[in-house]
């Protein structure tokens, strides 16, 4: 009887350990995506917009991000791999930490007409922000930053360095007086230019998010008035909130209350 009980108890312990390991590994293996799941890949045209060389833009931004963050990964005792999936029509990007950080950047996203070069750079910075953006974390197991924190880090930290290494022809038609005035109130010189470029890129992402979520185009001049009771670790409910986060990161302002609870 004692032998039977001991065997049964031992098996239960093994089962508990197995289940615990399953949930831990599942947390580690999960990919965190920049955009909600969508079917915009159906609209992709590999040989579409040639107003500028999007594949060169795609490669230049990823190469610059890889070079900028290799030392950060080394300091974190891990590898950083940024995969260039140019031929893949997926309209998204993702980050995974499992024996190193793996980021997937898709050509389908880079080819979207809503996306300008600064917008694509902000997406890469968002994915790097998942890995190195700090608290709040989605999961303490793999220390991947929450969605809002990744957006905030993207505009507030990563873009400020990455855009220094990248020069693209600006689409002046998408830069508003509000962007110019807002950045002018905080910066001058090179940092003023980077701020304007960041806000311009953020607007392009807001435009794409609005298409995916079937919401109105967000606007920097009409911030989200939502006040959360607890910090949101997943995507904010409204596209406007993500745009507000880019704005506050770019201008070194506190994180917005539409997803962050002080």
N, C-alpha and C positions, 0 to 999 in steps of 0.2 A: 504493500500500500504506500509506504514511504517512497519507494523507488518510482512508482507510477506518478505520485504527486510531484516528486522532484522533476521528473521528465516533462510533465505537463507545464509546470511552472517555468522551467527553462525554455520551453518552446514559446511560451507567452512573452517572455523577456526578449527572445530573439525577434518575435513578430513586432513587438513594440519598437525595438531598435531599427528594424527594417523600415517600418512606417515612418519613423522620425527621419531616417536618412533619405527616404523618398521625398519628403516634403522639403528638406534642406536642399537636396540636389535639384529639385524642381524650381526652387527659388533662384538657384544659381544659374540654371540653364535657360530661364525665361528671357526672351528678347524684349526689350523696351523700345517701342516705336515712336517716331516723331509725330506721325499722323494716325488718326483712327483708321481701322481697316476700311478700304474703299475699293471700288471697281474702276477707277480712272485709268488703270492700265489698258482697258479696252480702247481708250482714245489715243493711245500712244502711237507716234509715228517716228520711227528711228531716223528717217531722213526728212524730217519736217522743217521746223524753223531754222533758217540759215542767216538770220539777221546778224548774228555773229557766231563764231565757232563754239558751239555749246560743248562739244567734246573736249576742246582745249580748256575751256572754262572749268569743266568737270575735273579734269586731270590736274590743272594748276592749283585749284582750291584744295583738293585732297592731298596733293604732294606738300603744299605749304603747311597744312594742318598736321600731317604726319611728322614733318621735320620739327614743327614747333612743339609737339607734345611727346616726341620720343624721350627727351630728358625727363619729363614729368613721369612717364611710365617707368623709366629706369629708377627714379627715386622711390617709386612705389613698389619696386622689386617685381615688376610684371612686364609682359610684352604688350605692345599695342599694334594691332593689325587693322588697317582700314582697307576694306575690300572695294575695288572699283568694278561695279557691276553695270557697266555702261549699256550693254545689250539687253539688260533685264527691264521690262516695261513697268515694273512695280513703282507706284507713286508713293514712296515712303523712304524711311531710313531707320536703322535699328542699332542697338547696342546690347552686347552680352558680355558678362564677366564670368569666365570659366577657365581657370589656369591661364589667365591673361585676358585682355580686353579685345573684343572683336567688334568692329563697327562695319555695317554694310551700307554703302551709298549707291543708290540706284539711278541708272540713266533715265528711267521713266519720270523721276522727279525733276531732274535737271532739264528735261525737254519740255516741261509744262510752260505754257505761254505766260502764266502768272508769275513765274519765278525769274527774278533777275539774279545776277551773280552774287550780290550781297545777301540776297535771300538764301541762296544755296549755301553760302559760307555760314550763315546763321544756323542752318540745319546741321551742318557738320559740327559747329560749336555746341549746339544743343546735345548732340550725341556724345561729344567729349565731356560736356557738362554732366551727363549721366554718370560718367566714370570718375570725374574729378571735381564736380561742383559742390561737394560737401552736403551737409544736412540742410533740410530734412531728407532722409532716405526713404525710398520705397520699401526697402528691406535692409535690415541690419546685417543679414548674412553676407550679402555681396556688396554692400555700400554703394548702391546705385542711387543717384539723387532723384528726388521726385520730379514730376514733369514741370511744374512751375519753377522749381529751383533750377532745372536744366535750362529753361528759357531765360531766366534771370541771369544765370552765369554766362550763357551764350552772348547776350548783348552787353553785359556789364564787365566781363573779364576777357573771355576768349576773343570776341570780335575786335576788341581794342588792340590786340596784338596781331591777330591774323590778318586784318585788313591793311595793316601797315606793310605787309609783304605782297599785297595784291593790288593791281591797278586795272580797272576796267572802265570802258567808256560809259559815262553816266547817262541815264535816261532822264533828262531834266524835266520832262513832262510829268513825271511821277513824284517829283520833289515839291512839297507844298511850302508855303510861307510859314505855316505853323512849325514844320520841321526845322526850318532855318532859324526862326525866332527862338524856339525852345533850345536848340543846341547853342545858339549864340549867347543865351543867358548863362550858360555853364562853362563853355570852352572857347578857346581861340586857336588859331593855327592848325596844326595837323590834327589835333584831337577834335576840333570843331568839324573838320571834314569827315573824320571817321564817325562821329556822332550822326551827322546827316546821312552818311552812307548806311549806317546801321538802321536808322529809322526807315529809310527807303527800302531796305531789305526786309525789315519787319512788316512793312505794309504789304509787300508782295506775298509774304507768307500768310498774312491775314486774309488777303484776297483768295488764296487757294483754299484755306481752311473754310472760308465762307461757302465756297463751291461744294466742298465735301459735306459740310453740315447743313447746307441749304439755309443759311442765315444771311442777313443783310451784311454788306461789306462793312467791316469795322473801321473806325475813324479815331485817330489820336485825340481829336477834340471832344469826343463824347465817351469818356471812360465808363467802365462798368461800375455800377453803384452797389453791387453785391457785397455783403460783408459776411464772411464765413464764420461759423462758431468754432470750427476746428480746421486745421491746415489740411488742404486737399493734397493727396499724394498722387492722384491720377490727373487726367486732363481737367482743367477748369470747365465749368458747364458752358460758358459762353466764349465764342471766338474773340470777342472784344477784350476779355480778360487776358488772353495770351498776348494780344497787341499791347495792352497796358503794361504787361510785364517786360516786353522789349523796351518800351519807352522808359520805364523806371530803371531798368538795367543800364541802358545807354546813357542816361542822365545822372547816374549814381544816386537815385532816390530810393527810399525804402520799398520793399516788396509790397505789391498791392493787396488790399484786404479781400479782393474777390477770390483769392485762393490761400493767402497766408494769414494765419492767426498769430499775432504777437503774444 
